[in-house]
């Protein structure tokens, strides 16, 4: 490989929540943290060089996005996601979750219902409930190690909601929704006049050569859709607070744009602008190597669990660097599993119950780390479970 993903870099003391937050949350600093969803890899050298050049300039005033920024976003969406947005469809936000929250506030009223598919990323819940909207859930169905959509229930729920928040690819179950699934969801939402906001932050991280795919690329979807993507996950830039919002339909775009302006969220982070441009223009080869490395980690993890930890069950993720592991066969409560992992194994994962009641018995593991770190964590897990 041209790029190094094997070197273990000490992140402690870098104001890094994944490591420095261990003391605050668990009162321990000796845990292997496979919880927070960022990676332990240094970013692409092209990104580092662009940041250094901007740093050397030495002036960090108010920002203006130049034409090259919009050209970069448009070209990336066209090449990687299969559709070509226009410049006036493009908005920016400090992150995708701020965009989701703004969509809930601007496109619904207090008391309205909003649909999510559970188990799902925990901030989806608060994006609804924190703004006095009613949370409606469409539970995903586990079947033979694979999650599918309960379309009968999905359609039923659409009759009572005003907005659908889609997670694509899905965190935490690792699904890359097929074109057929996306098209069916999109058509039903159009039928019942329910706009979609699609969180596609993991959209670049797809395995087995399947390629990225956005619901925006499917025929007829753009008029009922807000789509969000970012280099935060794929290029490990979450701390630079930069995300893209695409909305073709002015009825969906203008309320968001107005609120972004009113809250002064539109100007952006100086280094976020620079790194997004460097990532999407200059660092695609780094991303392709990263995907190969992560797929190797994924396969190593799944093979290890099947061979050495048959008491656990894991789906093979189609996308993301997150594994959804079923601990229920140990016969322990959620709290007991968490205690086992922290106190006996010395590792910390994300408890599945955080993602909805469907996550009870599960833990989410972040394998976006050097393989030796992943291997050590699995060995510790094996030892702790063996001693039960």
N, C-alpha and C positions, 0 to 999 in steps of 0.2 A: 504494500500500500504506500502511496505517496505521502499520506498524512498519518499522524500518530494519534491513535485512540487508546493505546495501552498504558501510557504513562499515568501514574497516580499523582494527581496534583492536590496538595493540601489546601483546602478552601477555608479552613478555620481562621477566624480573625479578619475575614474579608467582608464583613457585614452580610454574610450569606445565611439566609434563614434555614436552609436545608441542614447546615452544620451548626452554625452559631445559635440557631433556635432550639437545639436539643436541650441545652441547659434550662432554658425558660420553660419548655413544654414538659420535658421528662426529668429534669433535674439531674441529668447525666450528660457527659460529653464523650463517653467511650463507645457509644452505639454506632453501628454501621447504618447510615441513613439512606434507606431506599424508599423514601416517602414522598417528599415534595417533588413535583414534576418539572425539575430542570435537570440538565445533564452535567456530568463531571468532566467534560471535555473542554479544552481550550478552543476558542472559536477559530474559524478559518483565518489563515495568515493574511489573506486579502482584506478581511474585515479589520484585523489588527492594524494593518498598514494604513487603511483609510482613516481609522480613528487617530492614529499617531500623527498623520498629516494634518488632520483638523485640530488636534491638540496643539501642535507646533504653531499653528496660526495665532492662538492665544487670545482670541476675542470671542466671546460666547453671548452675543446679544439675541434679540428677537429673531425668529426664524421666518424664512420665506421658502416655500417649496418651489423649486425651479422646474422647468419643463422636463428635465432629465428624470426627476423623481416620478412624475406621472407616466412618462414613457416606460420606465422600469417596471412599475406596477402593472401597467397594461400588458407589456410583453410577457411578464411572469404568469399572469392569469391566462393569457392566450396559450402559452407553451405548456404550462404545467397543469392547468385546470380545465382547459378546453373551451373557454369563452373569451370574448374580447370586450372588456368594459370601455366606455368612453370616459374622457377626463372628467366631465361634469357629473358623472355618477360616483366619483371617488371622494370619500371623506376619510379623515383620520381621527384616531382616538388613542388615549393612553393605554388602552388594552381592549380586548374583546369583551370582557365582562362589563366594563363601563358602557360599551355600546349596547350590550344586551339589556342592561338596566335602563338605559335611555329609551330603548325601543319599548320596553314595558311601560314606562312612564308616559311616553308620547303617543303611543298607539292604542292604549287602553285607558280605561277609567277605573278609579277605586271601586272595588266590588266585582269587576270583570274577572273572568276566568282565563287562565293561561295554561297551556298544555306542555308537559315535558315527558320524556320517556325514561323510565327508571329501570335499574339503578343508573344514576348519572352524576356527573360532576356536581359537588355539593353547592357551589354558588348559584347554580340554576334555581335551586329552591328559594334562596334568599332574594334572588332577583325578582321573584314573584311576591313572596310574602312580605318582604320589607316595604313594599309600596302599596300594601293593603289590597292586593289582588288575591283572587282565590286560586289555589294551586290544584290543578287536575293532572293526574298521572296516567300514562299508558305503559303498563309494565311489559318489559321485554320478556320473551319466553325462552328459557334455556332448553335446548333440545339436542341431545347427542353431542355435547361439547360445543354447541354453537347457539348463539342467541338469534332469535328472529322476532319480527314485529307481529304483534297481535292486531291485524288490520281490522278485524271486526270491532274490537274495542276502540281502536284508533278512530274509526269513522264515527262510532257512537259518541266519543268524547268531542269530536270536532263540532258537533251540533250545539255544544254549549260554551265554546271558548271563543276568544277574540284574537288570540295570538298563539303560535306554536314555536317553541324554541327547539331547534334541531341540533344535535351533536353529531358531526360527520367529518371524519371518522369518530367513532363513539368511544368516549372515556367514561367508564373504565373497561367496558367489555371487549374493546379492541376490534369491533366490526368495521370493515370498509363496506358501507352499504352498496349494494349492486345498483346499476342503472335502473333495473326494474323496480327495486324497492324505493329508490329516490323518486322515480317517475310516478309511482303509485301514490306515495305520500303527497307529492306535489300536486297531482291532479285532484286528490280528495280535498286538499286545502283550498284549491281554486274553486272547487264545486261548492264548498261551504263558506267561501269568502273569508278564509282565515289566513292572514299573512304569515310568512315564515321568516324567522331570523335564524340563519344557519351559522353555527360556530364551527369553523373549519381550521382551527389552529393547528391540528395534527395532520392537515391535508397532504403535506409533503412526505410524511413518514409512512409509506405503504410498502408492503413486502411482496416477495415472490414475483417481482416484475409486473405487478398488476397496474401500476401507474396511479397517479393522483386523479381524482374526479370530483367535480363540484356539481351540486344540484343545479347551479346556474347554467351549466353547459347543456342541460336537457331542454328540449323544445318547449317553449311556452311558459317557462318557469320564471323568467326575470321580472315580469310585471307584478308578481305577488311575493317578491323575495328581497330580503336584505341579507347579504352574505358577508362574513367577516373572516379575514385571514391575517397572518402575521408571520414574521421570521422568528418569533419568540421561541417556539419549540424546535423547529427544524434547524435553526442556526444558533440555538442556545443564547438568545438575546432578551430573555424575559425581563431582565432588570432595566432595560432601556425603554420600556413603556411606549411601544409604537405598534399600532395595529391599523389595518385597512378595513374600511366599510364600503361596500358596493351596493348601491340602490339605484336601479334604473327608473323606477316609478316615482315621479315627483311627490305623489301623495304619501309615500313612505319615506322618501329622502328628505323632503323639506322640513318636517317636524324634527328629525334628528339633527339636521344641519343647523337649524335655528338654536336648538338647545346646546349643541357643541359651541356655537358662537357665544351664546349667553353665558355659559359657564367658563368661557375662555379656555376650552380644552383643545382647540383647533390648532394652536401654534406648534405644538410638538416639541420633542426633546432633540436638541442639537445632534447628539450622538446617535439617537434613534433614527433620525433622517439619514445620516451618513451611513450607518451600518445596514439599514434596510437596502439602500442603494447598492452598497458593496456586496451584500449577500446575494441579491437577485441578479446583479450584473456580472459579478466576477467569481462567485464561489460555488457554482453549481457542481463542479467536479468534486469539491469537498463534501457536499451534500450526498452525492451518489456513493462516495466511499463510506460516509457515515451510515447510510441505509444498509450497506453490505455488512458493516460491523455490527450494527444493531440487530440485523437478522441473524447473524452468528450468535449474538448474545441470547436472542429469543430461542433459537434452536437448542443452544446449550442448556438454558433454563428448563425448557420443556422436557428434554431428554433426561436431565438430571432428576427432575421430579418423578417422572415415570419410572426410572430405574431405581432411584435411591429413596424416594419418599412416596411410595405408592399409597400411603394413607391420605395424601392430598390429591386434588384434581385441578388441572389447569387447562384452559382453552389456549390454543395457539393463536396469538393475536395476528390479525390481518393487517393491522396498522397500529400506530403509536409505539412508544417504548414502555408501555405499561402492561403488566401481566395481572390477570384477575384469577386469584387462586382460592380454591374452595377448601377450607379447613374443617368443614362441618363433620367430616368422617372421624375426626378425633374425639367427638362427643363432648367438646368443651363449649362453654358459653363464649360470646364475643369478648367479654372482659377477661376470661381465662386465657383465650388465645393471645390477646394483647399482652397479658402478663407473661406468658410463656416466651413470646418473642423478645420482649424487652429484658426481662429478668434472667431468663435462662439462655437465650440465644444471643443476646446483646445486639439485636438488630431492631430497626423500627420500620414498619410498613404503614400503609394507610388502612385503618379499619373499614371494612366494607359497609358497615352500618351507616357510615357517613353519607353514603350514596343512595340511601333509601332503605326501606324495610327489606327489599329484595336482596340487599347486600349482606344481610345477616349471615354469618358463617364464613364470609369471604375476607380476603385482604388484598389490597392493590400493591404490587411491587414494581418499582421503577428500575428497569434494567439499562438505563442510559448511563452506564459507568464502565470503567475498565473491567475486562473480564476477570482479572484476578480479584477485584473487589466483589463482584457477583459470586465468584466461586467460593470465596471465604464466607460470605453471608449464607450461602446454601449449605456449606459444611457445618456452620454453627447451627443452622436450623435443623439439620439432620441429627446432630448430636443432642439437641434439646428435646426433639420429638422421641428419639430412641430412649431417652431417660424417663419418659412419662411412665 
